[in-house]
C-alpha cells in the first residue's frame, strides 16, 4: 500500500507541477464535471464538489487523477448563471487555480430541442514556488453544452475551448486553440441533490507524445478522463 501511495503521490506531483505550462492547462480547466447545464433560477445557489481527471499509471494499472475542486453557481436571472471554482489539489503543490464566468441559456429543452448553454470563463493560475519568473497567468475559455431530460435525469454533451494567450518556451508551434469534447449524465438523488458522471477527451487536438505523463489517449491524442461531481441546491 505504501508503494502505491508513494507512486501515486510522485505521479500527481509531476502532473501538478507542470500545470502552469500550456500543455497541462487544459487538464486543470477541465478537471471537474460540468454543472452549468441548466438555469439555476434567479436568486438560487448550487454548490458542487468535483473529483477525478485523466487516467494516470499507478502500480501497473491506470486510475483517474485524484483532482479535487469546489464551486458554486448562482442564478443571476432566469436564464443566466454566474459561477466560480476553486482548484483544491494544486494548493498542496504550491499552485493555485481559480476560474469564474457566466452561462447563458438561449434555449430550454423541449422535445428534441436541448437546453443549450454558452459559458465564457477566465482561468487564473498562480505559482508560489521559488525561482519562478512568471508567477501569474490568465486564460480565456468558453464552453458550450446541450442537455436533454432522459429517464428522470439529464444527458448532455459539449465542447470546451481554451485560448492560450502565451506559448510555452518548449513549443513555439503549439496549438492556438485547445478543444476538449465531453459527455455525461446528471442523476437526480432527490429534490436538491444530484450526481454527475462525465467522460471527457481532454486536449483532443494535442498529440499525447508531447505530454510528460502516459495517459489513456484516443488515437494518440489528448487524455481520456472520468470525473464525478456532487451538486447541492440551496
Helices and strands as residue ranges (DSSP letters): H 2-17, H 22-29, E 45-58, E 61-64, E 68-77, E 80-87, G 89-93, E 95-107, E 115-127, E 136-150, E 153-163, E 178-188, E 193-207, G 208-210, E 221-233
